[in-house]
Amino acid sequence: MTTNAGNCDQRHLGCSCRGDLAVHERGAQERAEARAQAAELAPCPECDRPTPPLQLVTWGNCRACRTAHSRTQEPLRW
């Protein structure tokens, strides 16, 4: 069941539901649990650096790994 034809008003907060209400509710629950465990750090699956759980839920890895990956996709142009 879609809520708003492929867009989510919480997409800027890391929601990747694309309008699917069930996926949205599950993602919101995961993000809420990750925020509750903000003091506990978890290892990044790529580099094993301690990372806040919210980053792992929203991005899948730590900020350094995400930045490195984005630089391989879209290098800085000086």
Legacy VTK file of the C-alpha trace (Angstrom):
# vtk DataFile Version 3.0
C-alpha trace
ASCII
DATASET POLYDATA
POINTS 78 float
0.000 0.000 0.000
1.550 3.305 -1.033
1.021 6.465 0.940
2.109 9.143 -1.492
3.067 7.756 -4.891
6.720 6.909 -4.346
7.812 9.789 -2.154
8.147 9.986 1.588
8.084 13.174 3.619
10.801 11.672 5.864
13.192 10.741 3.063
15.629 13.434 4.235
15.781 11.593 7.593
16.961 8.363 5.975
13.639 6.742 5.100
13.884 4.577 2.003
10.270 3.383 1.890
9.385 5.020 -1.449
5.835 5.411 -0.238
5.288 1.827 1.030
3.587 2.110 4.412
4.758 -1.294 5.720
8.388 -0.562 4.808
8.043 2.918 6.301
6.772 1.591 9.636
9.517 -1.054 9.818
12.214 1.521 8.999
10.827 3.992 11.515
10.943 1.278 14.180
14.569 0.404 13.313
15.617 4.064 13.393
13.851 4.605 16.743
15.655 1.604 18.245
18.982 2.848 16.867
18.397 6.305 18.363
17.616 4.688 21.732
20.969 2.869 21.601
22.947 5.949 20.551
25.401 5.607 23.453
26.411 2.110 22.346
28.767 1.898 19.380
28.671 -0.974 16.911
31.435 -2.022 14.488
31.151 -0.908 10.872
30.687 -3.972 8.650
33.322 -2.696 6.204
36.130 -1.326 8.386
35.246 -2.411 11.976
35.409 1.169 13.297
33.062 1.933 16.200
29.997 3.577 14.687
26.713 4.924 16.096
23.873 2.472 15.379
21.800 5.115 13.571
24.472 5.440 10.867
24.473 1.690 10.391
20.684 1.622 10.068
20.443 4.548 7.650
23.630 4.118 5.594
24.736 0.546 6.223
28.264 1.581 7.204
30.245 4.330 8.944
30.645 7.873 7.661
34.218 7.292 6.476
33.215 4.255 4.402
30.197 6.068 2.980
32.364 9.053 2.018
34.958 6.779 0.424
32.241 4.981 -1.525
30.652 8.231 -2.698
34.063 9.508 -3.855
34.483 6.441 -6.064
31.040 7.100 -7.579
31.306 10.899 -7.865
34.894 12.143 -7.476
35.473 15.734 -6.414
36.147 18.002 -9.352
38.565 20.799 -8.577
LINES 1 79
78 0 1 2 3 4 5 6 7 8 9 10 11 12 13 14 15 16 17 18 19 20 21 22 23 24 25 26 27 28 29 30 31 32 33 34 35 36 37 38 39 40 41 42 43 44 45 46 47 48 49 50 51 52 53 54 55 56 57 58 59 60 61 62 63 64 65 66 67 68 69 70 71 72 73 74 75 76 77
